[in-house]
Amino acid sequence: LFNISEANSDGNYVLQALREAEEAVQHVINGADEAIELLPQTAYLRRLQHQVAQRYNLHSRSSGREPLRRVSIFRGDLVDEEL
């Protein structure tokens, strides 16, 4: 799904960001009552994290200002609520 070899010369950052998104997805699937906010990432890594959420039919949103911009992952029923 992800072309990790092109993502970053040091794939550890990519893998850590994807692992964090996968863990957040599991928390949401297991019934987290609110959005799970991830650590700040670059635009490329945030895009990959959004793709992880989409793969599980969850919603995601970026917020904050660079360099602290981050992704939040949540269920669809939280879309209309304040995150």
Buried (B, 14 or more C-beta within 10 A) or exposed (E): EEEEEEBBEEEEBBBEBBEBBBEBBEEBEEEBEBBBBBEBBBEBBBBBBBBBBEEEEBBBBBEEEEEEBBBBBBBEEBEEEEE
